[in-house]
Amino acid sequence: MNNYFNTLFNPFVRIAGYKAFLIGIVFLLLTAVVGNINQIYFPGILSTKSIPCLQLYHALIFQAIAVSVAVLIFYLLGLLFAKKVRFQDILGTVTLSRYPCLISAALGFLAQKDMAQLMEMLRSGNIAFTLSLRFWVFTLIAMLVCVWSLVLLYKAFKISTGLKQGVKLTWLFIAGVLLTEGISAVLIPLCLGGR
Amino acid sequence: MLPSYCPSCKQPLKVRKLQCEACGTEVSGNYTLPVLTLLTPDEQEFILKFIKYSGSLKEMAGELHLSYPTVRNLLNDIIEKIKSYEQLL
């Protein structure tokens, strides 16, 4: 039982490099496809959005940009502040750290109806609207999944760079997350042609 | 396992006497234990495996069912520990 728990919350002790990357890619593709069906998208490593009327390629672009930027940023931070870091370790562990997002993507149907009604409300200006319990349940799950993914990303960065737990690692991680979110927020609209 | 720290005050132990079981000769002195004996049994086992695998962390990772960066970090921890022991001695 302890082993399963450790594998869920720190798989990088046992798997890293290109093997982790391949498994991570499978999860990313599944997340994009399932998310597209349920209208759930991940435009960044912190964001989970319900957006109607987007296509599958949007989901793929969101995932590709978020993960690519995260890999590059954390690799650069590793090169600057750690003794030794291999690109394939950062690539594999950061990619695999996104696997919990499949849960949010799969449960996105809980929020679909409320999001459609919310959009209509915003268009019509009628603010008399109550979000359902299903929406709040999904929101709670999406937040927990986001935290889980961030914990995995932290462990991915820690193991791939060999940096010791402490103030330096914490601040580098926070900087990496903020830079990734910021750069993704700029790149995604550029790649989608300003949509 | 050879004790390397005093159970009372936790300071490094030294060897006072060595004995030959074949002829009964005793050699007395004040000998410092090798740095390697100050490591935990798991760490000593790790170093032996490292040598047996000719220093290939990749092969060790496969054998121990751990990822390459985990094995590399374990090795780095042992290196830091040995350096600190060498400074103390």
Boltz contact constraints between the chains, C-beta under 6 A:
constraints:
  - contact:
      token1: [A, 12]
      token2: [B, 67]
      max_distance: 6.0
  - contact:
      token1: [A, 13]
      token2: [B, 70]
      max_distance: 6.0
  - contact:
      token1: [A, 14]
      token2: [B, 67]
      max_distance: 6.0
  - contact:
      token1: [A, 15]
      token2: [B, 67]
      max_distance: 6.0
  - contact:
      token1: [A, 16]
      token2: [B, 67]
      max_distance: 6.0
  - contact:
      token1: [A, 16]
      token2: [B, 68]
      max_distance: 6.0
  - contact:
      token1: [A, 16]
      token2: [B, 69]
      max_distance: 6.0
  - contact:
      token1: [A, 17]
      token2: [B, 68]
      max_distance: 6.0
  - contact:
      token1: [A, 89]
      token2: [B, 69]
      max_distance: 6.0
  - contact:
      token1: [A, 159]
      token2: [B, 69]
      max_distance: 6.0
  - contact:
      token1: [A, 160]
      token2: [B, 69]
      max_distance: 6.0
  - contact:
      token1: [A, 162]
      token2: [B, 73]
      max_distance: 6.0
  - contact:
      token1: [A, 162]
      token2: [B, 76]
      max_distance: 6.0
